[in-house]
């Protein structure tokens, strides 16, 4: 069993568009250790959402770990987790404007 620590995904999504930032590949599981959110705007706060979709599919209200959370002007947020994901599970992000960057860090196990 191989364990690889890595950047699992990065995204600067379009405004108000749910975006898959990471999907666990076949014959793989993963541990999401950290998600960062960066507001690149120097003029406005923003809002974001983060959801964990079990087995992929469409987001449901039970999938959110953050919903319309506010991030300040030129601010960043580090969310320390420890979420175990199975094959086809997804991390989905959503930004109120096109000024946010998301990064997902963790370990893949094959």
N, C-alpha and C positions, 0 to 999 in steps of 0.2 A: 504494500500500500504506500503510494507516494503522496507526500504532503508538500504543497508549493504555496508559499506566502507571496502575495502579489497584489497589484492593482486589479481588482475584479472588473471595474468599469469606470468610465468617465463620461459626463454628458453636460452640455450647455444647451438645454432644450429650448425649442421655440416657445413663445408665450402661450399659456393656457393649453398646452398639448401634453397629454400623458405620454411618457417616453420610457421605454424599457432600457435601463442602464446596465443590467446584468441578468443573464439567464444561465442557469446551471446546465452544463453540457451533459451528453449521454455518458452513462457509467461513471458519473462524478457526483460528489456531494461537496458542499462548501460551508465554511463558517464566515459570516460577515462580522468582522470585528469593529469596523469603524466606517461611518459615513460622514463626509464633510459637505457643508453647504457654504458657498461663497457668494455674497452679493457684490457684483462688480460695479453697481451704480454708485455714483458719488452724489446723487441728488434725491433718491427716494428709497424708502423701505420697500420690502417685497414680501410676498407670501409664498409658501411652498407646501407640497404634500409628498409623503413617501409611503409607499405601500409594498407589502410583501405578498405576492400572489402564489399560493400553493398550487403547483402543477400548471402554472400559466393561466391563461384564460382572461376573463374580464374582471376588473377590480370590483370588489364588493365592499360594503361599509365595514366589514370585519377585518379587512386587509390592511388598514391604515395604521402606521406607527406615528405619523404626524399628519395633521390635516389643517390647512390654512394657517400654519404657524408663521409668525412674523420674524423676519430677519432685517436688521437695521441697515442703514446706509453704510456702504463699504465695510460691512461686518462679515464675520465667518462664524460657523458653528461646527463643533466637533461632537458627533454622537457616538459614544462608545457602546457597543452592543455585545453580541455573542450569539447571533442567530444562526441556527443550523438550517441549511437548505438542502433539499434533495434534487435529483434530476428533474429538470424542466421548471423548477421554482424560479420566480423572477423578482427582481427589485425594480420597481417602477417609480419614477419621479415626475413631478409636475411643478411648474413655476408660474407665478402670476404675470411675470414679464420675461423678456428674453435676456435678463441680466444676471441670471444665477448659473453657477457651475456646481455640479455634484460629482463627488468621487466616492467610490466604494472600495474598501480595502479588506483583505481577508486571506483565507486559505482555501485552496481546492484540494480535495482528497480523491485520488483515483486508484 
